[in-house]
Amino acid sequence: MSEKIKTQEEKTAEIKQKPIELPIFTKGNIVLGQYKIIDEIARGGMNSIIYKAEDTFVDKNDYFALQNKYVAIKVVTRNPSISDGEWIKFLDECVTTKRVNNLNNIVRTFQVEKINNDNTIIIVMEYVDGISLRDHLNKHGYLSVKEATFIFEKVLIAIKELHSFKHKIIHRDLKPENILLSHDLRQVKIIDFGISSVIEFTNNDENKILTNEATLYGTYPYISPDVFKMARSNDKNANNFISEQFDFFSLGIIFYEMLIGKKPFFSSNYSSIEVIKLPLKFDMPIMSDINPNITPAIENIIFRCIASKPEDIKYRYHSVQEIINDLKNVSNTTSINEKLLKPSKDRTFQIKNIFDTTKQRQHEKFYQKWWFIFVILLLALVIIIITVVIKVIY
């Protein structure tokens, strides 16, 4: 008698009755008969562990192969806290990572295997010997215009390739944590397609979403306010609101953060969904007031990426290539003389008088006041006069 094929509902019920333990590998363990565990790198969401491992099948006499002998292994095991939608979305990610395997500036995926009755997934990926952009920013605060532009262009090239597929891939979770930098800062790699959307464009101008779409929006400060349009619509029309703007917005916030060292919109709690609404209420600060090296041309790029207010949507980019073109032109003569697309007088700032010198002077110590030096000089003059008078009298 053939074994009964279990439905997804039956598998889900089994998981809830008997939680599956996450496989824990230790140094020296061989995974999938090929990869020798060296160390645990990190633990993350979706009940996952990431390891550094050595590919034991690499030809020891091949110099170039030896340069890539290390891999990163991500192990994800489903447990009762992971919903059906989240698990399906993760399986979508596995498919997406395979499709982007040969793209520039995207971490490559070499192998995806299912074990434990398909409830544990092992993903073997390219190992990047470096740090995340977040770690780099934490260490340096902010980057020079030259360095930030270099990294940003690498990221743009990767996103352009994702958006160029016949079935377009929208990453939807771009943030400094998901951008890896090599130690020499020459290589830039994008990771984590956990909530990416795959879109097929149809002839009737409606988008067909090929991935499972749940309310897994991403990290709030980097989420386009367009998600609220999607949330307010019905399921059929929701597809039309998922667009490149989801990635453009994230890119603009990342570029701003690299140049300024902080996010353009402040919140005491970045885990609150209210953070997503801030770009609908406020405009970003004038960047040159914070960093004089930032030209209007650079600020306009960020403004066009994150444009969310109804009156600003007309400035939005329509393709990554437009952003790349503007980035390449930031140093030419025309760009240097460029004006802000949205001047200060038309902006609503979240923190008023942030650069108001009057407010600054109110917090000055008494010895920092302009009149303090005048009083000191006057006292000195009085002392000199009294001294001279005393000498004349005596």
Long-range contacts (C-beta under 8 A, 24 or more apart in sequence): 8-84, 11-117, 11-118, 11-119, 12-84, 15-78, 15-79, 15-80, 15-119, 16-80, 19-79, 19-80, 20-77, 20-78, 20-79, 20-116, 20-119, 20-120, 21-77, 22-47, 22-49, 22-75, 22-77, 22-79, 22-120, 23-75, 23-77, 23-115, 23-116, 23-120, 24-49, 25-49, 25-51, 25-73, 25-75, 30-56, 31-73, 31-122, 32-111, 32-113, 32-122, 32-124, 35-71, 35-73, 35-124, 37-73, 38-70, 41-72, 45-194, 46-76, 46-82, 46-86, 46-90, 46-194, 47-76, 47-77, 47-78, 47-79, 47-81, 47-82, 48-74, 48-75, 48-76, 49-74, 49-75, 50-74, 50-75, 51-75, 52-127, 53-124, 68-126, 68-127, 70-127, 70-129, 71-110, 71-124, 71-125, 71-126, 71-127, 72-107, 72-124, 72-125, 72-126, 72-127, 72-128, 73-122, 73-123, 73-124, 73-125, 74-122, 74-123, 74-125, 75-120, 75-121, 75-122, 75-123, 76-120, 76-121, 76-123, 77-116, 77-119, 77-120, 77-121, 78-119, 78-120, 83-214, 85-212, 85-214, 85-216, 86-214, 86-216, 88-212, 89-194, 89-195, 89-211, 89-212, 89-214, 89-216, 90-121, 90-194, 91-121, 92-196, 92-198, 92-211, 92-212, 93-193, 93-194, 93-195, 93-196, 94-121, 94-123, 96-169, 96-193, 96-196, 96-198, 96-211, 97-123, 97-125, 97-193, 99-165, 99-169, 100-161, 100-162, 100-169, 100-193, 103-158, 103-161, 103-162, 104-157, 104-158, 104-161, 105-154, 105-155, 105-157, 105-158, 105-187, 105-188, 105-189, 105-190, 106-158, 106-161, 106-162, 106-189, 106-190, 107-180, 107-189, 107-190, 107-191, 125-191, 126-189, 128-180, 128-182, 128-187, 128-189, 129-182, 129-183, 130-180, 130-181, 130-182, 130-183, 130-187, 131-180, 131-181, 131-183, 132-176, 132-177, 132-178, 132-179, 132-180, 132-181, 133-176, 133-177, 133-179, 133-180, 133-181, 133-254, 133-258, 134-175, 134-176, 134-177, 134-179, 136-176, 136-181, 136-185, 137-176, 137-257, 137-258, 137-261, 141-261, 142-257, 142-258, 142-259, 142-260, 142-261, 142-291, 143-258, 143-259, 144-293, 145-259, 145-293, 145-294, 145-298, 147-185, 147-258, 148-255, 148-258, 148-259, 149-298, 149-327, 149-330, 151-179, 151-181, 151-185, 151-188, 151-258, 152-251, 152-254, 152-255, 152-258, 152-327, 153-324, 153-327, 153-328, 154-187, 154-188, 155-179, 155-188, 155-190, 155-251, 155-254, 156-251, 156-320, 156-323, 156-324, 156-327, 157-324, 158-188, 158-190, 159-190, 159-247, 159-251, 159-320, 160-319, 160-320, 160-321, 160-324, 162-247, 163-244, 163-247, 163-319, 163-320, 166-200, 167-198, 167-199, 167-200, 167-210, 168-198, 168-199, 168-200, 168-201, 168-244, 169-193, 169-196, 169-197, 169-198, 169-199, 170-196, 170-197, 170-198, 170-199, 170-242, 170-243, 170-244, 170-246, 170-247, 171-196, 171-246, 171-247, 171-250, 172-196, 172-197, 172-217, 172-218, 172-246, 172-247, 172-250, 173-218, 173-219, 173-222, 173-250, 174-222, 174-247, 174-250, 174-251, 174-254, 175-218, 175-219, 175-221, 175-222, 175-250, 175-254, 176-254, 176-257, 176-258, 177-219, 179-254, 197-242, 197-246, 199-239, 199-242, 206-239, 206-240, 207-239, 207-240, 207-242, 207-243, 208-239, 209-239, 209-242, 213-238, 213-239, 213-242, 217-276, 218-250, 220-270, 220-271, 220-272, 220-273, 220-275, 220-276, 221-253, 221-263, 221-265, 221-267, 221-270, 221-275, 222-249, 222-250, 222-253, 222-254, 223-249, 223-250, 223-276, 224-248, 224-249, 224-250, 224-308, 225-249, 225-276, 225-277, 225-279, 225-280, 225-308, 226-308, 227-276, 228-276, 228-277, 244-317, 244-318, 244-319, 244-320, 245-316, 248-305, 248-306, 248-316, 248-317, 248-320, 248-323, 249-279, 249-305, 249-306, 249-308, 251-305, 251-323, 252-301, 252-302, 252-303, 252-304, 252-305, 252-306, 253-305, 253-306, 255-301, 255-302, 255-305, 256-284, 256-287, 256-302, 256-306, 259-287, 259-291, 259-294, 259-298, 260-287, 260-290, 260-291, 264-302, 264-306, 265-350, 266-350, 266-351, 278-350, 279-306, 279-308, 279-309, 280-308, 280-309, 281-348, 281-350, 282-348, 282-349, 282-350, 283-309, 283-342, 283-347, 283-348, 283-349, 285-349, 285-351, 285-354, 286-340, 286-344, 286-347, 286-355, 289-355, 295-330, 295-335, 295-336, 295-338, 296-338, 296-339, 296-340, 297-326, 297-329, 297-330, 297-335, 297-336, 297-338, 298-330, 299-340, 300-326, 300-338, 300-340, 300-341, 301-326, 301-327, 301-330, 303-340, 303-341, 303-342, 304-341, 312-342, 315-341, 315-342
